Amino acid sequence: MYREKIYYTSLESMKDRYEGQEKSCAFQAGNLLEYAQWKKSTRTRLRKLTGLHKLKKCELKPQLLEQEVSKDHGYIREKWLIQTEKNVWMPFYLLKPENPAMTGNPAIIAAHGHGSGGKLAVAGRTETAEIRAVVERQNYTYGVEFVKRGFYVFCPDARGFGERRESGKQGDTPECYMGCSCRELSHMAAGLGLTVTGLWVWDLMRPLDYISSRDDCDASKVGCVGLSGGGLQSLWLAAVDDRIAFAGVSGYFYGYRDSLLEMNQNCSCNYVPGLWETVDMGGDRSPDSSPPPLVIESGLRDHLNGSRGIVNVTEQVAVTRKAYKLFHAEEALAHDIFDGVHEWRGGVIYQRAEKYLRQ
């Protein structure tokens, strides 16, 4: 006789545990002094949770590998390589306007997410059908859109993507170069007190070091933007590094309970041990004496918002907004909600980047 199989899962218990604990660094500051104390303790805690405090600087050793002019859009595309840790190398495309100013150009770090071929989609490398398809589906060429607006644009491969895939994901077939090795990285990092999130953020801090060495860039006018996993990188970078003067986070700003605990099939790169005991996503904001301009964009039909939809996002934005109100800087935070899915739109992000990085 057939009997329906019953599964005795831990999910409900985990949700009860999540709801029943007080987050140790939840944002509760009511004045600037309390805010300064909260920022210091929270940033220190986040650096430890992600393993950032274990990573050490090394010589960047920048190398120019390729250079070509885009015939269609009138910009220069260079391929560079820098060392982010000893014996750890990060390739990136630098997109430059054809006739930039000799000094002081604003810059954007354009971080990618999953399924983009690493830096390829962001930098407009649409030679293959797979990249063309993801560009069409998710409007992924925001690196190209920024260079067309006169920015220097740095498009790196995150660890585990593109030319930085681990051995299990190497190869030139679409299932390889469109995939990632986040799982392999997470397995290696966990036992060493590291996380994929921390490694990604560290690797974006090094281009900031490199930008500060270039006379043609203004290191005080650097923004970071990204879709999905690129939004994760942009959010965390702005949270732990005061050099970011503008952040654009697309498709990655929601409460952890709905979008990562309940939706536990999400990629392992999202999971930082102890994080949910410390803050929720809206409490990750750790701006300096004045908050950096921030644009969050959310698709109403983005499946990553979770079971409650856009409410799971607006709740977190409301927490972040409290920090901006302390500095009377409410206008520096914008939440652009559009009728769409998990995709980049960019309209408000482009407008705000031009406003705040060209002043």
N, C-alpha and C positions, 0 to 999 in steps of 0.2 A: 504494500500500500504506500502510495507516494505521500510524503509529508513535506510541507514547505520548510526550507531550511531557515533556521533562526540564527542571526549573527549577534553576538554580544559585544558591541563596540564600546569604546571609551569616550566617544565624542561628547555625549551629554555631560559626563563627569568633568571633562576638560573645560567645557563651557561654564559649568557651575564654578569650577576653580578660578577661571578667568574673571567671572563676575564677582566672586567673593573676596578678591584680594585688592588691597589699596596699592596703587602704583607709587613707588617710592619717590619718583621725580615728577609726579603730575604737576602741571602748571597751576599755581595758585597765587602767584605774586600779585600784590595789590598796589605796589609803588615801585619806584625805580631801584631803591636799595634792595628790596626783596627780590626784584628781578635780577639784579647783578649777582646776588648770592645763588639764586636758582640756576642761572646760566652757568656759573662756574662749576657747581656741583654736578649739574646734568651733563655738561660737556665732558667732564672728567669721566663720568660713569659711562657715557656712550663710547668714548674712546677705548675704555677697558673692555666693554662688552664685545665690541667689534674686533678687538685685537690691534687697533691702530697704534696703541702705545708700544707695541712690540716691533714695529717696523722702523727701519733706519735709512736715512738718506745716503746716497752715493753720488758719484759723479754722473751727470746726465749723459755725457758723451754724445751730443746730438750729431746725427749723420743724415745728410740729404741723399736720398736714394734715386728719386725720379723727379722730373718736372715736365709739365706739358700745359699748353693753353687750351682751354675749352673753346672750341670753335662755335658752339651753339649759344653760349651765354656770356662770353667775354670775361672769363676769370682765369687765373692761373691755379693749377692744381699741382702741389708738390707732395711727395711721399717722404716722410721723415721717420727716423728711429731714435728713441731715447731709452736710457736705462733708468728704470724706476726703483729697483732694488739691485743689489749686487747680483749680476748674471740674470736679471729679469728685464726683458726688453719689450717695449711697446711701440708698434708701428702706428702712425697716424697720417691722415691726409691733412695738409694745410691748404685751405682754399683762400686765395688772395684776389682782391680786385685787380684788374689789369693796370690801373693807374692810381694806386693808393698814395696817400700822403707819405712823405719820407719818414715822419715820426708821429707818434701819438694816436695810432689807429685803435679804435675799440675792438675788442675780441670776444668771441663766443666759443665756448667748449660745447660741442654738439654731441651728447652721449646717445648711444643707441640702446635699443632693447633687444628682445628675443626675435628670432625669425627674420633678421635684417641682413644676414650675411656679415655681421659685425659692422664695420664702418662703411661698407659698400653702398647700402641704400641711402644712408644719411648724406654721403658725399656724391650721390648721383651717378654711381657706377652701374648703369642700367644695361650693360652689354648682354646679360643673361636674362632669359625669360622669367626665372624665379625672382630675380631682383625687380624686374619691371612689374611683376604681379603684386609684390608686397608694396611697392611704391604706389601703385594705383589703388590698392585696397586701403592703405593706412596713411597716405600722403607723407611718405617717409623722407623726402628729400629736403628736410628743413635746413641742412647745412648749406645747400645750394641757394636756398631762399635768403639766408642771412648774408652770404657773400655778394649776392646781387643787390643787397641793400648797403653794401660798402663795409661790411665787417671782415676782419680776419677770422676765419673759422677753423677750429681744430677738431678733427673728427677721428678719435682714437678707436682702436680695438680694445674692448674690455677683456680682461683675462677670461679665457674659455671660449672666445668667439673669434671668428675670422682667422687671421694668421696666428692666433694665440690659443688655438684649441689643443687640448691634451691628446695623448696618443690614441685614445679610444675614438676620437672624432676627427681624425685627420683624413684628408682625401679631397679630390676635386669634384666629387659628385654632389648634386644638390642636397641630398640628405645629410651630407657632411658639412659643406660650407654654409648652409642655411641653419644648421643646428648649433649646439653648444656643448660644453663639457662642464656645466655648473655642478652637476652631481659629483664628478670626479674631483673637482676643486674643493667642494664642500667636504668630501670625505678626507682629503689630505689635510685641509685646514683645521678641521675640528679638533683633532688630537694634538695640535700644536697651539691651541688657544687662539686661533685665527678664524675669520669668517670671510665668505665671498664678498659680502657687503663691505667689510673693512678693506679688503684688498682692492676692490673697485675704487673706493673713495681715495685711498692712498695713491692709486695710479692716476687719478685726476688732479691730485695736489701737485704732482710732479710737472705736468704741463703748465701749471701756474708758476712754478719755479722757472721753467723755460721761458715763458712769456715775459717774465720780469727781466730776463737777460737780453731781450731783443729791443733795439732802439726804435723799430718801426711799430711797436705795440705800446699802448698805455696800460701798464699793469694795474692802474686804479680803476680801469673801465673794462672789467672782464665779467662776462655773464656765463651761466651754465644752463643749458636747456636739454630736455630729452623726453621721449615718449616711453611709457611703460617702464621697463628696466632702466631706461635712460632717465626717466623721471625719478626713480629710486636714487640713482647716482647723483642727480642734480639736487634733490632734497637733502640727502645726507651731506654732500659737499658744502652746501650753504649752511648746514647746521653746525659743522665743526671747523670751518675755515672762513675767517673774516675777510679774506681777499675777494670773495665773490660779491660783486656789486649789483647783480641782478640774477634772478632764478626764474626759470619757466618749467613747470612740472605738468606734464600731460599724461592723463590716464594712470596716475599713480598717487592718489591721495584719498585714503579711506580708512575706516576703523579696522584695526587688526582682527577683532573678533569675527566680524562677518566675512572679511575678504581673505584672511589667511588661516584662521583657526577652523572655521566651518569649511572653507574652500582649501582644505589641506593638501589637495593635489597640485597646488601651485609649485613653481620651481623652488628648489632648495636654496637658491641665492637670496630669497626673501627672508630667511629665518635666521635670527640672531639669538643665541641662547640667553635667556634672562631678560630680553627686551620687553616682553609683555608684562613683566613685573615692575618695569621701570617707567615707561611712558606709553601713551598711545600715539598715533601718527601726528595728530595735531599738536602734541607736546614736544615734537622733535625740533621745533623752531628754537634756535639759540642765537638770534642776531646780536650784533655788537651794540655799541651805545646808541646807534640808530638803526632800525631794521632795514635790511636790504629789500628793495622792491621785489615783489614776488607775484607771479601770475600762476594760478592753478586752473587748468582747463579740464572739464569733465564731460564725457558723453552721457546723456540721459540713459542710453541703452547699452552702456559699457557693462559687460557681464562681470567684470572684476569689482564693480561696486558692491556686489553681494546681494543677498536675498532682499534687503530693504531698499535697494536701489540708491538713488541720489541722496537720500536722507543720511546714509552711512558716510557720505562725503561732507555734506553741509555741517554735520555735527562736529567734524574735525576742523573744518575751516573756522567755525565759530570759536573754537579754543585758540587757534592761531591768531585770530583777530584780536583777542584780548591783549596779546603782547604788543601789537601795533598801536592799540589805543593808549597804552601806557606812555608811548612816545608821541602821541597826537599825530600818528602817521598812518591813519586808516586808509588814506588814498593810495598808499604804497602797496596795498594788498588787494588783488583783484581775483575774483572767482568767475571764470567764463564757463557757463553751462550751455552746451549746444545739443541739438537733437541729432545724436549720432551714436556710434558704437565705440569700440576700442581703437581710436585713431587720433592722429595729430590734426588739429585745425590751424592753430598758430596765429590767427588774426590779432587777438589782443596781445599775445606774447610779442609778436613783431612790433606792434605799436609801442608797447611799453619799453621794450629793449631800446628802440630808437630814442624814446624820450629820456630814459635814465642813463644810457651809456654814451650819449652824444652831448650831454650838457656841459 
